[in-house]
């Protein structure tokens, strides 16, 4: 019974996502937006792009 409950919990977390990728990407996206104010857009967009890649690559 306990094994079934633990397996169900793990499966639910895997398929629902816990937002780790979004949390990792957030500082890059915020820094990219801030850099866009003082630097050319290409620099800020590149920093934001790193956040987008991190969000895509981290599966949970």
C-alpha positions in Angstrom: 0.0 0.0 0.0 2.8 2.4 0.9 4.7 1.7 -2.2 1.6 2.4 -4.3 1.1 5.7 -2.6 4.7 6.8 -3.0 4.7 5.8 -6.7 1.5 7.7 -7.3 3.0 10.8 -5.6 6.2 10.6 -7.7 4.1 10.2 -10.9 1.9 13.2 -10.0 5.0 15.4 -9.4 6.6 14.3 -12.6 3.6 15.0 -14.8 2.3 18.1 -13.1 5.7 19.9 -12.9 6.9 21.7 -9.8 8.2 24.8 -11.5 12.0 24.3 -11.0 12.7 25.4 -14.5 10.7 28.5 -14.2 12.4 29.4 -10.9 15.9 28.9 -12.4 14.9 31.0 -15.5 13.4 33.9 -13.5 16.7 35.6 -12.6 17.9 35.5 -16.2 14.6 36.9 -17.5 14.6 39.7 -14.9 18.3 40.6 -15.6 17.6 40.6 -19.3 14.7 43.0 -18.9 16.8 45.2 -16.7 19.7 45.2 -19.1 17.4 46.1 -22.0 16.9 49.5 -20.3 20.5 50.5 -20.3 22.1 48.4 -23.1 21.2 47.5 -26.7 18.2 45.1 -26.9 20.4 42.4 -28.3 22.3 42.1 -25.0 19.2 41.9 -22.8 17.5 39.5 -25.2 20.5 37.2 -25.1 20.4 37.1 -21.3 16.6 36.5 -21.4 17.2 33.7 -24.0 19.4 31.9 -21.5 16.5 31.9 -19.1 14.2 30.6 -21.8 16.6 27.8 -22.6 17.0 26.9 -18.9 13.2 26.7 -18.6 12.9 24.5 -21.7 15.8 22.2 -20.8 14.8 21.5 -17.1 11.9 19.1 -17.5 10.4 19.7 -14.1 
